[in-house]
Amino acid sequence: MAFEGPFLAAVIARLPDPKFNLAAYGVAVAFAILVEAPVIMIMSASTALVEDRGSFLRLRNFTYGLNLAVTGVMLVVLVPGLFHPLMTGLLRLPANVARLIHTSLVILLPWPAAIGYRRFYQGLLIRGGRTRLIAMGTVIRLTTMTTTAVILFTAFAIPGAWVGAAALSSGVCAEAIASRLMALRTVRELRARTDGSGPPLAYGRIARFYYPLALTSLIGLAVHPMLTFFMGRARLPLESLAVFPVVNALSFIFRAFGLSYQEVSIALLGKRFEHVRELRRFATVLGLAASAGLAVIAFTPVSRLWFETISGLTPDLTAVALGPTRILVILPAFSVMLAFQRSLLVNGHDTTPITWATVVEVTGIALLFLIFGFGFHLVGVTAAVIAFVGGRLTGNGVLLRPCRRVLSGNPAGTR
């Protein structure tokens, strides 16, 4: 799934006015991701909480309520009286870029609810051990996205930012439908299971469990819009906004291993953390391999092949992108570490430290950008990735003690 970002950036870069459209696409996706933040952790919740008919129905209703709420927020953002002062006033974007962003967000309107819907059912598939079906759903998403992008690229004369938004929106909607259909067997099994081993899963318990996770996502995903805001006021603002989605998409290919590992670890740790040693060992190898993969691209001639030939950037934009990419090499390893740490806390039903770690991380990112972007006057995208890496390291450090505390309370997890 992480390949959709580089692919769409490459398509947009080959359409008219690539600098403006890449910038508009990056800002639109940043806002869409921020709006979807409350539903991101639904996959972890359904993996950890759904055990029988009652828990399935209650968490499903909870998910649908969240989907309605985030869609409402998206509609509010699109109101012209709020949108235009935000884009041209607060972010100081050119009027033509703001117009591209507005239509892109209209196209992305189904995105947040579709994300919540499919992540709920994907969590059920993970819990049921049917992870291959999730991979099939991703193939459907990528196929739909690619087909949409190619058709719009070849047959319609529309801006690149709109092409990217339409491809993303159609892909995630197709995956949401496919996830529901592939989960039919799992849902039937859950509906037939009425003898839950624990107390009923009440809405209050769901809210207490999920609130820290949702807040974590909201705070964490606010980083992208925050960095967009800062880059718009730092050195080379338009160039930074144009290359940031390309650089971020490349690093996300390798960070995605960590994102997917969180739910895997939740499902396999065991109720008493019986398998923590094996999962920790696997996380170490996975993190080092992911960072090594990004380093191969960042520090070899492959980098110019990636940015200029594959992504379609001009040589001047490639020069802006190279330095930030090299700084990000360490990030995939720490993303895997963060996923493993979160899985321990989710499995131990101690989710509050995750929120506090995210608060510290985002605060660190903001402070580091102020230092490097405005204090040392670095190029905006370079300051952004330095801040991103520094904040992540801080967040990892904050979670060390809570993870040790959770494991110390589970004898099997202390081996």
MIVEXLUM-725976 format. One record per residue (C-alpha): residue number from 1; x, y, z. Coordinates in steps of 0.5 Angstrom, whole numbers, plus 500, padded with zeros to 3 digits. Each point is the difference from the previous one (the first is absolute). Layout:
MIVEXLUM-725976
ATOM   seq    xx    yy    zz
ATOM   NUM     X     Y     Z
...
This chain:
MIVEXLUM-725976
ATOM   seq    xx    yy    zz
ATOM     1   500   500   500
ATOM     2   506   505   501
ATOM     3   501   500   493
ATOM     4   494   504   498
ATOM     5   503   506   503
ATOM     6   507   500   495
ATOM     7   495   497   494
ATOM     8   495   506   501
ATOM     9   506   505   501
ATOM    10   503   498   493
ATOM    11   494   500   497
ATOM    12   498   508   502
ATOM    13   508   501   499
ATOM    14   498   499   492
ATOM    15   494   504   500
ATOM    16   500   508   498
ATOM    17   502   504   506
ATOM    18   504   495   504
ATOM    19   502   504   506
ATOM    20   494   503   501
ATOM    21   496   494   500
ATOM    22   505   496   504
ATOM    23   499   505   505
ATOM    24   493   500   500
ATOM    25   499   493   500
ATOM    26   505   499   506
ATOM    27   496   505   504
ATOM    28   493   497   498
ATOM    29   503   493   502
ATOM    30   502   503   507
ATOM    31   494   503   502
ATOM    32   496   494   498
ATOM    33   505   496   504
ATOM    34   499   504   506
ATOM    35   492   500   499
ATOM    36   500   492   500
ATOM    37   505   500   506
ATOM    38   494   498   505
ATOM    39   499   493   496
ATOM    40   507   498   499
ATOM    41   501   496   506
ATOM    42   493   496   499
ATOM    43   504   494   497
ATOM    44   504   500   507
ATOM    45   493   500   504
ATOM    46   497   495   496
ATOM    47   506   495   500
ATOM    48   500   501   507
ATOM    49   493   500   503
ATOM    50   495   497   495
ATOM    51   499   492   503
ATOM    52   493   499   499
ATOM    53   493   502   497
ATOM    54   499   506   505
ATOM    55   507   503   500
ATOM    56   500   500   492
ATOM    57   493   503   500
ATOM    58   502   506   505
ATOM    59   507   501   497
ATOM    60   497   500   493
ATOM    61   494   505   502
ATOM    62   506   504   504
ATOM    63   504   500   493
ATOM    64   494   503   496
ATOM    65   499   505   505
ATOM    66   507   502   499
ATOM    67   500   500   492
ATOM    68   494   505   500
ATOM    69   503   505   505
ATOM    70   507   500   496
ATOM    71   496   501   493
ATOM    72   496   506   504
ATOM    73   507   503   501
ATOM    74   502   499   493
ATOM    75   494   504   498
ATOM    76   501   505   505
ATOM    77   507   501   497
ATOM    78   497   501   493
ATOM    79   496   506   502
ATOM    80   503   506   496
ATOM    81   499   505   505
ATOM    82   505   495   504
ATOM    83   504   497   495
ATOM    84   503   506   496
ATOM    85   502   504   506
ATOM    86   503   494   503
ATOM    87   504   499   493
ATOM    88   502   507   498
ATOM    89   500   503   506
ATOM    90   503   495   505
ATOM    91   504   496   496
ATOM    92   501   506   495
ATOM    93   499   495   494
ATOM    94   499   503   493
ATOM    95   493   501   498
ATOM    96   501   495   494
ATOM    97   503   494   505
ATOM    98   494   502   505
ATOM    99   495   498   494
ATOM   100   504   494   498
ATOM   101   499   498   508
ATOM   102   493   501   501
ATOM   103   498   496   494
ATOM   104   505   494   502
ATOM   105   497   500   507
ATOM   106   493   500   497
ATOM   107   502   494   496
ATOM   108   503   497   506
ATOM   109   494   501   504
ATOM   110   498   492   501
ATOM   111   507   499   502
ATOM   112   500   500   507
ATOM   113   493   496   501
ATOM   114   503   495   495
ATOM   115   507   499   504
ATOM   116   496   499   507
ATOM   117   495   495   497
ATOM   118   506   496   497
ATOM   119   504   500   506
ATOM   120   495   497   504
ATOM   121   499   494   496
ATOM   122   507   499   499
ATOM   123   501   500   507
ATOM   124   495   494   500
ATOM   125   504   497   495
ATOM   126   507   501   504
ATOM   127   496   497   506
ATOM   128   498   494   496
ATOM   129   507   498   497
ATOM   130   497   502   493
ATOM   131   506   505   498
ATOM   132   501   498   493
ATOM   133   493   503   499
ATOM   134   502   507   502
ATOM   135   506   499   495
ATOM   136   494   498   494
ATOM   137   497   507   502
ATOM   138   506   504   499
ATOM   139   501   497   493
ATOM   140   493   502   499
ATOM   141   501   507   503
ATOM   142   506   501   496
ATOM   143   497   497   493
ATOM   144   494   505   501
ATOM   145   505   506   502
ATOM   146   504   498   494
ATOM   147   495   499   495
ATOM   148   496   507   502
ATOM   149   507   504   499
ATOM   150   502   497   494
ATOM   151   493   501   497
ATOM   152   500   507   502
ATOM   153   507   502   498
ATOM   154   499   497   493
ATOM   155   492   502   499
ATOM   156   499   506   504
ATOM   157   503   507   500
ATOM   158   500   501   507
ATOM   159   505   503   505
ATOM   160   505   495   503
ATOM   161   497   501   507
ATOM   162   493   498   499
ATOM   163   503   494   496
ATOM   164   504   498   506
ATOM   165   494   501   505
ATOM   166   495   496   495
ATOM   167   505   494   500
ATOM   168   500   500   508
ATOM   169   493   501   501
ATOM   170   498   495   495
ATOM   171   505   495   503
ATOM   172   498   500   507
ATOM   173   493   499   499
ATOM   174   501   494   495
ATOM   175   504   497   506
ATOM   176   495   502   505
ATOM   177   495   496   496
ATOM   178   505   494   499
ATOM   179   501   500   508
ATOM   180   493   499   502
ATOM   181   499   495   495
ATOM   182   506   496   502
ATOM   183   498   500   507
ATOM   184   494   497   499
ATOM   185   502   493   503
ATOM   186   503   504   506
ATOM   187   494   504   501
ATOM   188   496   494   500
ATOM   189   504   496   505
ATOM   190   500   506   504
ATOM   191   492   501   500
ATOM   192   500   492   502
ATOM   193   504   501   506
ATOM   194   496   503   506
ATOM   195   504   497   506
ATOM   196   505   505   501
ATOM   197   505   498   505
ATOM   198   500   507   503
ATOM   199   495   506   502
ATOM   200   496   503   494
ATOM   201   504   505   496
ATOM   202   496   506   502
ATOM   203   500   507   496
ATOM   204   504   503   506
ATOM   205   505   495   500
ATOM   206   501   501   493
ATOM   207   501   507   501
ATOM   208   505   500   506
ATOM   209   504   495   496
ATOM   210   500   504   493
ATOM   211   500   507   502
ATOM   212   507   500   502
ATOM   213   502   496   493
ATOM   214   495   505   496
ATOM   215   504   506   503
ATOM   216   506   497   499
ATOM   217   499   500   492
ATOM   218   497   507   500
ATOM   219   506   503   504
ATOM   220   505   495   496
ATOM   221   496   502   493
ATOM   222   500   507   501
ATOM   223   508   500   499
ATOM   224   499   500   492
ATOM   225   495   506   500
ATOM   226   505   504   505
ATOM   227   506   498   496
ATOM   228   496   503   494
ATOM   229   499   506   504
ATOM   230   507   501   502
ATOM   231   503   499   493
ATOM   232   495   505   497
ATOM   233   504   505   504
ATOM   234   507   497   500
ATOM   235   505   501   494
ATOM   236   498   497   493
ATOM   237   493   499   502
ATOM   238   497   498   494
ATOM   239   506   495   498
ATOM   240   499   497   507
ATOM   241   493   499   500
ATOM   242   501   497   493
ATOM   243   505   495   502
ATOM   244   498   498   507
ATOM   245   494   496   497
ATOM   246   505   496   496
ATOM   247   505   499   505
ATOM   248   495   498   505
ATOM   249   497   495   496
ATOM   250   507   497   498
ATOM   251   501   499   508
ATOM   252   493   498   501
ATOM   253   502   494   496
ATOM   254   505   498   505
ATOM   255   496   502   506
ATOM   256   494   496   498
ATOM   257   503   494   503
ATOM   258   500   503   507
ATOM   259   493   502   499
ATOM   260   497   493   498
ATOM   261   504   497   505
ATOM   262   496   503   506
ATOM   263   494   496   499
ATOM   264   504   494   498
ATOM   265   503   501   507
ATOM   266   494   501   503
ATOM   267   497   494   497
ATOM   268   506   495   502
ATOM   269   503   503   507
ATOM   270   495   495   504
ATOM   271   496   502   506
ATOM   272   505   499   504
ATOM   273   506   503   495
ATOM   274   502   493   499
ATOM   275   503   501   494
ATOM   276   504   507   501
ATOM   277   507   498   499
ATOM   278   499   497   493
ATOM   279   496   506   498
ATOM   280   505   505   503
ATOM   281   505   496   496
ATOM   282   496   500   494
ATOM   283   499   508   501
ATOM   284   508   501   500
ATOM   285   501   497   494
ATOM   286   494   503   496
ATOM   287   502   507   503
ATOM   288   508   499   498
ATOM   289   498   497   493
ATOM   290   495   506   498
ATOM   291   505   505   502
ATOM   292   505   497   496
ATOM   293   495   500   494
ATOM   294   499   507   500
ATOM   295   507   501   501
ATOM   296   502   497   493
ATOM   297   495   505   497
ATOM   298   503   506   504
ATOM   299   507   499   499
ATOM   300   501   497   493
ATOM   301   499   502   493
ATOM   302   493   497   501
ATOM   303   498   506   503
ATOM   304   500   504   494
ATOM   305   497   494   496
ATOM   306   494   500   505
ATOM   307   499   508   500
ATOM   308   501   502   493
ATOM   309   498   494   496
ATOM   310   495   496   504
ATOM   311   497   506   504
ATOM   312   501   505   494
ATOM   313   503   506   504
ATOM   314   504   505   497
ATOM   315   508   500   502
ATOM   316   499   506   504
ATOM   317   494   497   504
ATOM   318   504   494   500
ATOM   319   506   504   504
ATOM   320   495   502   505
ATOM   321   498   493   501
ATOM   322   506   496   501
ATOM   323   503   503   507
ATOM   324   493   499   503
ATOM   325   500   493   498
ATOM   326   506   498   503
ATOM   327   498   503   506
ATOM   328   494   496   501
ATOM   329   504   493   499
ATOM   330   500   499   507
ATOM   331   493   501   501
ATOM   332   497   493   497
ATOM   333   504   496   506
ATOM   334   497   505   505
ATOM   335   493   499   497
ATOM   336   500   493   501
ATOM   337   502   501   507
ATOM   338   495   504   501
ATOM   339   495   495   498
ATOM   340   502   495   504
ATOM   341   500   504   506
ATOM   342   493   502   499
ATOM   343   498   493   499
ATOM   344   502   498   507
ATOM   345   496   506   503
ATOM   346   494   499   496
ATOM   347   500   492   501
ATOM   348   501   502   508
ATOM   349   494   505   499
ATOM   350   505   506   502
ATOM   351   499   505   495
ATOM   352   501   506   503
ATOM   353   507   500   500
ATOM   354   500   500   492
ATOM   355   496   507   500
ATOM   356   505   503   505
ATOM   357   506   497   496
ATOM   358   496   503   493
ATOM   359   500   507   504
ATOM   360   507   500   501
ATOM   361   502   498   493
ATOM   362   496   505   497
ATOM   363   502   506   505
ATOM   364   507   498   498
ATOM   365   499   500   493
ATOM   366   497   507   500
ATOM   367   506   503   505
ATOM   368   505   496   495
ATOM   369   497   504   494
ATOM   370   500   506   503
ATOM   371   507   499   502
ATOM   372   503   498   493
ATOM   373   495   503   496
ATOM   374   499   507   503
ATOM   375   506   500   504
ATOM   376   505   497   495
ATOM   377   496   502   494
ATOM   378   501   493   497
ATOM   379   496   498   494
ATOM   380   493   499   502
ATOM   381   499   493   498
ATOM   382   507   498   503
ATOM   383   498   503   507
ATOM   384   494   496   500
ATOM   385   503   494   499
ATOM   386   505   501   505
ATOM   387   495   502   505
ATOM   388   496   494   498
ATOM   389   506   495   502
ATOM   390   501   504   506
ATOM   391   493   500   503
ATOM   392   499   492   498
ATOM   393   507   498   504
ATOM   394   497   504   506
ATOM   395   493   497   499
ATOM   396   504   493   500
ATOM   397   503   502   507
ATOM   398   494   502   503
ATOM   399   497   493   499
ATOM   400   506   496   503
ATOM   401   498   500   507
ATOM   402   492   499   499
ATOM   403   502   494   496
ATOM   404   505   497   505
ATOM   405   494   501   505
ATOM   406   495   496   496
ATOM   407   505   495   499
ATOM   408   502   499   508
ATOM   409   492   499   501
ATOM   410   500   494   496
ATOM   411   505   494   502
ATOM   412   500   497   493
ATOM   413   502   507   497
ATOM   414   506   501   504
ATOM   415   504   494   498
